[in-house]
Amino acid sequence: MIGIQIVVGLGLLTLAWMLSLVARKPRDVRLRSITAAVACWTAGLPFVVYASKGVDFLGLEPMWSQLINHVLILTGAYCLVCFFSYSAFDRHQAGVRAKWHALVLVAVVSTVIVAAVIMPAELRTIGAQVTTGKGQEARGVFSISLFYTTANCYLLAAFLSAAMATRRIVRHAKGGLRLALLITMAGLATLIVAFAIFTISSSLHFANTDLPDAVRVAGVMLLLPGFGLFLLGITVPAAVTRVAAGRVWLRHLRAYHTLTPLWTLLHAEFPEDALIRVPTSPRLDRLRVTGVHRRFYRRVIECRDGLVRISPYMAHIQAADLQNAAAPTQLAQQLRQALHARASGVEVRGRPMPIASPVAAGLDADVDELLALASALPPVGASAR
């Protein structure tokens, strides 16, 4: 029971994550497919738990719960096939495969519904508990054998198709994506073994026999790790991406605040260099997580613009005192002197010159120089924007 609760929790977390991704890319067929698969499987778990216990759930008898669970599992398996088909093949080929699998799904769902309807009333609860190994009376009953054999055959075929498509993708994948696909393949392989056991077991029911209990229990025990590995595999790439994005966000947030002393000095002298603010509410803008990057880039640009404006004064001071302008501490002192001179009305003619120029190319190197200069300045009491 604890294992099922863990899988349900993992499924809900995965579903919430996938829904957030779908909201960003609603036209992505692969995202919609895998999200629908996770939703179907997660929604089916409560039904199978109560059906296996032989008790009613939401006013439904155990066999109807088992039917709903199987319809959800079958639909989820179809969505899984669509996901890997659109990932491994071009759009036309994937569309053709999806249509053929849809026809098969309709036939399979129709068959299990008919099998559930014609199932003898006195054996319906027993038939719902077949998945737990109970109900020996169910052996040899055509409708019960048809119900489980049809469903297990389709699930086995669906997971085989998904595993083959995943193997096709793994050949060209590298790094973290390859690791995630290998984890997904491990989950699919586990599920294939489990449903192969279930298919053989339900097929033998037609002949009023069954596999040894140890084999059937092994198939059941493979379900939880199989679904767990699969859910883990499909969430690893997105999780890795979000972790990397989180690190960038945190770095930009720290840099934004570290640049406060430098920006405050320059903005006080050159308020006209402030870029046009996009948000209508500054307070709401500060609460928005996604606004950190924009505020960071604006602050870097405004600091650079201010240094360009004050650079003639800096050049005049450096020429007069011959101090080492490369040291951030000395540069910070010269910057204060230059700003004070301009504020006092001193006029200095000259062309703009580079201030705190980075040695290497790129925005990161430029920001590092600005951070070093800002850190050499004492904290300013003015509040950050």
N, C-alpha and C positions, 0 to 999 in steps of 0.2 A: 504493500500500500504506500509505503514511503517512496519507493521507486517511481510509482505512478504520479505521486504528488510532485516529485522533482521534475519529471518529464512534462507535466501540465504547466508547472511554473516556467520551465525553460521554453515551452511552446508559447505561453502568453507573452513572455519577454521578447521572444523572436518575432511574434506577430506584431507587437507594438512597434518594434524596430522596423519591420518590413513595411508597415502602414505609413510610417514617417517617410520612408524612401519613396513609396508610391505617390505620396502627396507631392513630392518634389518632381517626380518624373511620371506623371499619370499615363503617358502614352507608351511607356516601355512595356512591351508584351512580356518580357522575361520577368520583370519585377511583379507584374500583375499575376502571372502564372504561379510563381513560387509563393507569393503572399496568399493566394487562394488555396494552395496546397497546405500550407501551414495552418491556415484558418480552419480548413475542413478536418484535418487530423486533430487539432486541438479541441475543436467542438465535439468530435466524436468520442473522446476519452471518457467523459462522464457517463455517456450512454452505455459503453461497453462495460464499465465498472459495475453499474447496477444490473445490467443484463446478466453478467456473469454470476452475480449473487442470487439471481432468480427473484428479484423484487421489482416492484413497479417504480417508475421514474417519470415524474411530470404527468402522472395519470396514465402512463402507457405501460402495458404489460411487457415483461422481459423480452419477448420475441420481437415486438415492434421496436423496442429500444435497440436490439441487436440489428434489426433491419436498417434503422436510421444510421447507426454506427457504420455499417458496411457500405451504405450508399455514400456517406461522407468520406470514408477511406478510399473507395473506388474513385470518387470524383477528385480527391486529392492526388491520387496516383496519376490520374489523367493530366492534371495540372502540372505535376512533376515532369511527366513526359514532354509536355509542351515547353516547359522551361528549358530543359536540356536540349530539345530539338532546335529551339530558336537560338540557343547558345552555340551549338555545334554545326548547324547547317545554315545555308542562306535562307532568306525570308520565304522564297517560293517553296523550296524543299521542306522547310519546317511547316509551312502551311498545309502542304499535302499530307505530311505525316500526322499533323494535328487532326485533320478531317477524318482520316482513316481510323485513328484511335478514338475519335468521337463516336463514329458509327459502332465500333466494337463496344465502347462504354455503354451506349444506349442499349445494345443487345444484352450485355451482362447485367445491367441494372434491371432491365425488364425481366430477365430470368430469375434473379434473386427475389424480386417482388412477387412474381407468380409463385415461386417456391414457398415464400413466407405465407402467402394467402391460402394455399392448398394444404399447408401443414396441419396434421390432425390436432384438434383442440387439446386433447389430453397429453400431447407431447410437446406443446409449444414452449412451456417453461423449461423442459428438459433440453429441447433443441437450442434454447438461448444459452444454456450452460455448457454446450459442447466445447467451447473455447477453453474452459478450465479443466477439461478432462473428465468432468462429471457426466452423468446421464448415459450409462452404458446402454439403456433402452433405445437410444437414438440410432444405434448401429443398425444398418439394414433398412432404415426408413428412407424411401426415395427422395421425398421433398427436402429432408434435412441434409442428406448427402449432396443433393443438387445445389442447395443454397450455398454451402460452404465450399464445395469443389469449384463451382463457377467463379465465386469471388476470389478464391485463392489462386486459381489459374490466371485470372486477369492481373492480380497484384504481382504475381511472380513475373509475368510477361512485362508489366510496366516497369518494375525495378530492374529487370534485365536490360530493357531498352534504355533506361536512364543511365545505367552503369556503362553501357557501350558508348553512349554519347559523351559521358564524362571522360572515359578513356581517350576518346578522340580529342577532347579539349586539353587534357593533361599533357599530351605530346608537345604542344606549343606553349604551354604555360611555364612561367619561371617565378622564382622567389616565393613571396607570401601567397600568391594566387595558386601556385602549384601545391603548396602545403595544404591549403584549404580544400583543393580538389581531391587530394589524396585522402584527407579526412572524410570528405563526402563519399568517396569511393569505398572506404572502409565501412562506413555506415550502410551503404547500399549493398555491399557484399554480405554483411551480416544479415540484413533483411532478406536477401535472396536465399540464403541458407535456411532462415526461419520459415519463409513462405514455401520453400521447396518441401520442407518437412510437413507443413500444414496441408499442402496440396496432396501429397502422398497419403497422409493420414485420412483426409476427407474422402479421397478416392476409394480407399480400402473400406470405407463405411458402406459402399454399395454392396460389397461382398460380406457384410456383417462381421468384419474383422478390423483390426487396428494395429498401429505400430506399438512397440514396447513403450511403457510409461516413461522410461528414462529418455527416450528419443523425443517424445512429445513435450516433456518438461524442458528439454534442452531448446526446443524451438520457441517455447514461450519465454524462456530466459534470455534469448537472443533479441527479442523485440525491443526491450527498453534500451540496451546499449546501442542497438542499430539506429533507432530513431534519435537517440541522444547524439551520436556521432554525426548523423546527417544534419541535424539542426545546428550543431556546432560548426560543421564545415561550411554551411551556406552563410553563416553569420561572421566568420572570421575575416573575409575581405573587407566587409563594411566596417567591422569593429576596428581593424587595423587602420583603415582610412580615417575614421573618426578620431582615433587616438592621435594620429599624426596631425590632423586638423586642430585638435585640442592643444597640442604642444605649440603650434604656430600661434593660436589664439592667445595662449598664456604669455608667449614671448612678446607678442605685440602689445599686450596689456601692460606688461612690465616696462617695456621700452617707452610706451606712451606716458607713463607716470614719471619715468626717469628723466625724460626730456622736459618736464615741467619747468624747472628753473631757467633753462635756456630759452624755451618758448616764451615764458613770462616776460623776460627782459626784452626780447626782440619784439614781441607783440605790443608792449607798452610804448616802444619807440616807433614802430611801423604798424599801427592798427589797420592801415589801408591794405596791407598784404594778406589779411585774413581771407581765406577762400569762402565762397558763398555757402552758407549752411543749407543743407538739403532738408533735414527734418524740421517740422513746424514747431515741435516742442522739445527744447533742450533737455528737460528733465526725463521725458520718455526716451529720448535718444540715449541717455546714459544707462537706462535700464535694459536696453536692447543688447542681447549678446552678440548679434551679428554686426552691430555698429562699431565694435572695437577696431576691426581692420580699417574701416573707413576713417575713423578718428586718428588712428595711428599714422596712416599715409598722409592725411591732411597736416598733422603736426610736423612730420618730417619735411614736407614740402615748404611749409611756412617757416620752419627754422632755416632751411637752406636759402629761401628768398631773403630772409632777414640778414643772414650772414653776407649775402651778395651785396645788399644795400649798405652795410656797415664796413665792408672790406676796404674802401679807400681810407677810412679813418684808421683801420687796423694797420694798413701798410705804412701810413705816416708815423704811427707810434712805434712800429717795429724798426723803421729806419732811424728813429731818433734814439731809442735806448739799446738797440742791437741785442735784444734778448732772444732767447731760443724760442721761436714761435712754434716749434714742433711739439713742445711739452704742453699737455693739456692744462696744467696749472698756470703756466706763464701765459698761455693763450687766453685763459679765462680772465686773468688780470687785465690783459690788453683789451679784451672785449668790453669789460666794465669801463675802462678808461675811454675807449672809443665812443661808447654810448653816452657817457657823461659829457664828452666834448661836443658831440652832436646836439645833445639836449641843451648845452650852454650856448648854442648858436655859433660855434666855431665852424667855419667853412673850409673844407678840404677838397681839392680837385684831384682827380685821378680816376683811372679805370678800375672797374671791379677786379678783384683778384681772388684766387681760391683760398678758402679758409677751412682748416681741418679737412684737407683733402685725403681721401682714402688711397692707400697704396695699391690695393687690388680693385678690379672692376666689379660692378654689381651693387645692388641696393643694400645688401647686408653689410658690405664693407663701409659704405657711406654712412649707414646708420650707426655702426660701431664707433666711427669717429665722432659723430654727434653725441652719442652716449658718453664717450670719454670726456668731451668738453662739458656736457651738462653735469656730469658727476663731479667735475672740478669746481663747479659753482656751488656756493652755499645755498641751502634750501630757501625758497622764497615764500613769503607768507601768502601771496596771492593764490587763490583757488584755481585748480586746473579746469580747463574747459571740458 
